[in-house]
Amino acid sequence: MAGVRLNGLAIDNLAQGQALLEGSRNNRLLFDLQGLAAPGSGGASGDNLWEMNVWASSREDCEGPRMNEQKRDTLSRYQMNKDVRPGEDVNFGAVDMNFDMSGLTCDEARYMCVELMKGSRPKPNFELEAVPNEDVLKKSFRHECAGTVLLLTLSPPGHPNLSRL
């Protein structure tokens, strides 16, 4: 039986109008994810078939440092166990997760990067082939980001009072 062959990812940002907040630990990422089948792709059915890494990047190609990379709690149990039919795309549906922006600015997190992989312990094991290479299993998307706002209130001379919103 042929292994699963993917030649790309399709991502649709479902969180339009919802911004990531720089420096905040709690940010909702919501996007639709699909693995695109290459010609001759086989199928797979079982448990723990898929894993996904998510990180922030200043680059659209996701090269360079992986800022605040998350490797756990990115896919639901249903998505981790998503079966693949021969010749068909893998539709994971809506990925709904938290992304930690602690220590990151909006300039450092211009793109959200997603990397799909075969699960570390799939049952049963299966072959995953990225066509033409592993880079097709990485994809970025833009997400709105809001910076920290500082308010300056005037205090007695020489004693500025700074506060965050």
FENDANOR-V423492 format. One record per backbone hydrogen bond with DSSP energy under -0.5 kcal/mol. CO is the residue of the C=O (numbers start at 1). NH is the residue of the N-H. E is the energy in kcal/mol with one decimal. If there is no record, write none. Layout:
BEGIN
co = <CO:CO>
nh = <NH:NH>
e = <E:E>
END
This chain:
BEGIN
co = <3:4:4:5:6:8:10:12:12:15:17:20:20:21:24:25:27:27:29:30:30:31:32:33:33:34:34:35:35:36:36:38:41:44:47:49:51:53:54:55:56:57:59:65:66:67:70:76:77:79:80:80:84:85:89:90:90:93:94:95:95:97:99:101:101:104:105:107:110:111:112:113:114:115:117:119:123:127:129:129:130:133:134:135:137:139:141:144:146:149:151:151:153:156:160:161:163>
nh = <42:6:129:38:131:36:34:14:32:18:19:22:146:24:101:27:29:99:97:14:15:95:12:92:93:10:36:37:90:7:8:41:87:84:123:119:117:115:70:113:67:111:62:67:69:56:54:80:81:82:49:50:44:88:91:35:92:33:96:31:97:29:101:23:104:23:109:110:143:57:141:55:139:53:51:122:47:4:6:131:132:136:137:138:116:114:112:20:22:165:153:163:161:159:162:153:151>
e = <-2.8:-0.5:-3.1:-2.9:-2.9:-2.9:-2.0:-0.6:-2.7:-2.2:-0.6:-0.6:-3.2:-2.2:-2.9:-0.7:-0.5:-2.9:-2.6:-2.1:-0.8:-3.9:-1.8:-2.0:-0.9:-2.6:-0.5:-0.5:-2.8:-2.5:-0.6:-1.5:-1.0:-3.1:-2.6:-3.1:-2.6:-2.3:-3.2:-3.5:-2.0:-2.7:-1.4:-1.0:-0.9:-2.5:-2.1:-2.4:-1.5:-1.3:-1.5:-1.8:-1.9:-2.2:-0.8:-2.7:-0.9:-2.0:-0.6:-2.1:-0.5:-3.3:-0.6:-1.5:-2.5:-0.8:-1.1:-0.7:-0.6:-2.5:-2.0:-1.9:-2.3:-2.3:-2.2:-0.7:-2.8:-2.4:-2.4:-0.5:-0.5:-1.8:-2.0:-1.6:-2.4:-2.8:-2.9:-2.9:-2.5:-1.7:-0.6:-1.6:-1.4:-2.0:-0.6:-1.9:-2.5>
END
